[in-house]
Amino acid sequence: MDKESELQEDINELMRLRRQKLEKIRASGENPFKSKFSRTHLLEDIIHKYSSIEPGEHIDERVTVAGRIMAIRRHGKASFAVIKDRTANLQLFLSFGTLGEKRYKTFLEYDIGDIVGVGGKIFKTKRGELSIDVDDYTLLTKSLRPLPEKWHGLKDVETRYRQRYVDLIINPHAKETLLTRTKVVKSIREWLDNRNFIEVETPMLQAIPGGAMAKPFVTHHEALDIDLYMRIAPELYLKRLIVGDLERVYELNRNFRNEGLSVRHNPEFTMLEVYQAYADYKDMMDLCEELVKYVAEQAVGSLKLTYQGQTVDLSRRWQRLTMIESIERYAGVKVSFDQDIEDLRNIARKHEIEVLEHYGKGKIINEIFEKLVEGKLWQPTFITDYPTEISPLAKKNPDDPNITERFELIIIGLEIGTAFSELTDPIDQRARFEAQIGLREFGDEEVPRQVDEDFIRALEYGMPPTGGLGIGIDRLVMLLTDNYSIREVISFPHMRPEKAKS
């Protein structure tokens, strides 16, 4: 029998024993799955209030708390246990004298993972351990499956993601990551609300997927008898609200893209999109820098971070380079739109970068940037002047039609955010949509299937000059929590279904 089979056999035996205990509890007339328990304190509150008392000191205040049993140390007529709630861990002191023989022994039959409510008074042991001297308790939930001991049973990363509920019980970093994520979202809302931005909601099911280059998920609406697409981006709807004179809007949105899984990609992910009328991409650059710095301060308390063993300094003014400048600085390669396209192809091939026949100059330059430069940009860097060819929703630079008023924010070699001076010319927008659609003949499934005529109509009514910004929330949380994989910052990342047990 291999080790995995032996482990599973041990787990099955432990589960059988727990089921026996469950039946014994029920036979005694006690309900092992209570409906409610009233507590006076969270464990963290007790620690903050009483951590300074002296060893041996007792407090004449009774508290009631609840949590999951994480350890039991049995010692004759006086034993200790540790419980945890969402805030902290705390020691329980259980004594034969206080509880009586039957109640004392009953508690010691409980299992690691059982959830209990307890009452008692606070004291600190002679060894300095803050504790509750338990005078009463009740079993709230009987745990039927054993927790992995010291995480030995869930070392496999896939199992951790699949059984996230266990990961959160055992792994403090997993819990802290999700709590930090909550702080990130809360602080984003605070910052934007304080600057008169309006939070809005836009459709997740769209008749025409747009606002980004990605393959969408498709479903069918029976009543309307039409195909609908899970949104790949909310951009075109948010711009409609700008046309409607809302002027400052944002959405913390879920997007869905039918693409591969990796440490950087999940098919369902969270974005912040912000649009501000009478602003351009430079204004959004300032907004982006101020917002991310505020979020970092609020969520983790510092602008100087450590990510995968390297320092990331958010405190200084962030570097700003054009895409072409960055290629020369970080790759030692000179490219320009003045070069012959065959010269650009040869540069790409020299660096083993795949170039398809229909790629124009802008697309080739972007491929060179992504392969040779992006991963080297560790400190916060705004890369500007993206090629028009790959920026169908951004305004062209008035001095050079080959490039647009667009930036991407790169930190730790990852694209964290992107922004445009939004294209407001409906004639130019239609032409660019049609050029995109033409790429479908080359087998590109990420380009739109048709022109969004309603969006063009909205632009024809008049959209004010507007700056738009998108920030990837999952990747921002990766940075702030020192997590290499996007799956660590998502509560329930997508996985292949488990294989049926034979």
Disulfide bonds with the S-S distance in Angstrom:
none
